Amino acid sequence: MEKNTTPFHPFIPDADSSELPRLFTCPFHYEPHPLSVRAAEEVRRYLTLRTDWKTELDKGKMFGVLVVQKEGRTGFLAAYSGILCGRNDHDFFVPPVFDLLQPDGFFKTEEAQISQINHRIEALEHSDMRASLLQQAADRKAAGEQALKEARDALKEAKRQRDLLRASDHNDFTEEQLTRESRFLKAEYKRLEKQWKAKLEEVETALKRSDEEIEALKTERKRRSILLQNRLFAQFRMLNARGEEKDLWQIFREHGRPVPPSGAGECAAPKLLQYAYRHGYRPLAMAEFWWGASPEAEIRKHGYYYPACKSKCEPILGHMLQGLDVEPNAHENSKHLKHEPELVYEDEWMAAVNKPAGMLSVPGKGDALSVWSWARAHFPEATGPLLVHRLDMDTSGVLLIAKDPETHRQLQQLFETRHIKKRYIALLDGTVTDDEGFIRLPLCPNPNDRPRQMVSTAYGKAAVTRFEVLSRSHGQTRVAFYPFTGRTHQLRVHAAHPEGLDTPIVGDNLYGRRASRLFLHAETVTFRHFKTGRWVSITAPAPF
């Protein structure tokens, strides 16, 4: 493959001034600017030519583009997150912020030392001597237990015989003789017990010396790893548009996190901005897209654009974007839209509203209107927690409100015992082939990228959804979802995950791609009224 020695790729033809963005991209919620799309398409074309990378690319990798301008020329920089095919310095892409793969650098040198310790630990743990000691310990323990069991059985039999002699009229033994025999046999048992304990301790002492040697090596490994990590994070000195520099320790401590997460500073977005600032490029727009298969736990679709991750990148980019005019976070701004819920049901005990998309269920940061604050104002005589359940901010639909604590308790009990049935309508970004079925994928929060959820058989809680296809048209599928459980983002993950429907909900910026809204609507809630005993079905037709 012919080398391209510069990571700056000018647009040909050059972008017209009218095409340039007015504000820099908000990396956490954005619609890719046309120039970012143009840059991403060029990167995709380049990746298709790299047939030597195909095997690794097919496994999945995040790429990023940064539209920049310098000396009147407009073009883009490209980057990938982490390492690609064992390297972080491929031509065509910007270099890493800090090259931890330098053969003679401190990272590789110390990593080799830690690797040697790992080999020593593994050699000790799997040595023939240790295996022999473990086998001896197991054999002696089993033999000792067997010998002591037989001795206890003999003691019981001897006692039974003495008891028979005591009861017999023809007993030639005195009570003193029988008692002496009992004491002798018990003493013999104690001596036997001591002998087997000594035999076992002999082997266990040798094992303990082996364990202590292994534990000392593990302690040394941990100490070296912490020192290496500390030194590594200090090398990532991140710039912002004002020319200010902070290392990862400073950045994450200012966000209340004493230790940066592993891999911080190695994602595409920080690499791109750092290179632009170092080499005098003016950042104009940014986008990140996924190439290849989805990771096992997360949800990523080939070719889709994704926001920057929260765990690693939010603190870093919060610093690096200072000095740029950044577009407002559309997701945050939608909390302040002037829209109100629509009352769709009310009786003397409860009410139900149709929550609009983009409205919070309960108050968040700031003074954004929420269904809770609306209900508090609309039902001034109501007491208690009011909201019985919640909907994601981006989801619209039926939400129940209790006017008093007892009603709240009764309705929550119906939810907990699954006596409230819910029907959601969703528009999916693709064609679902099955007409109906069940999705069973356990869910838990993604610790590295909240608020995303992930599928995990080890840590996830059971989540079950029934689906029914309503129609298919123009590459999209309209479905009804019937959740049997109420996990966070359950329907969104079950729709998007490869082991679910493998078809994200239209407008799902977390697990799919953005649209005018998230096309998910809680259409109907059905239950037997806890006061009247009658079935109640509350419906708010889907607005799409």
Secondary structure, DSSP 8 states (H G I E B T S, - for coil): ------S-EE-SS---GGGS-SSB--TTS----HHHHHHHHHHHHHHHH-GGGHHHHHH-EEEEEEEEEETTEEEEEEEESS-BTTBS--TTS---SS-TT-TTSHHHHHHHHHHHHHHHHHHHHT-HHHHHHHHHHHHHHHHHHHHHHHHHHHHHHHHHHHHHHHH-SS--S-HHHHHHHHHHHHHHHHHHHHHHHHHHHHHHHHHHHHHHHHHHHHHHHHHHHHHHHHHHHHH-EEE-TTS-EEEHHHHHHHTT-SS--TTTT-SHHHHHHHHHHHTT-EEEEEEEEEESS--SSS---TT-B----TTTHHHHHHHHTTTS-B---HHHHGGG-S---EEEEE-SSEEEEEE-TT-BSS--STT--BHHHHHHHH-TT--S--BSS---TT-EEEEEEESSHHHHHHHHHHHHTT-SEEEEEEEESS----SEEEEE--EEE-TTSTT-EEE-TTT-B--EEEEEEEEEETTEEEEEEEESS--TTHHHHHHHSTTTTS--BTT-TTTS---SS--EEEEEEEEE-TTT--EEEEE-----
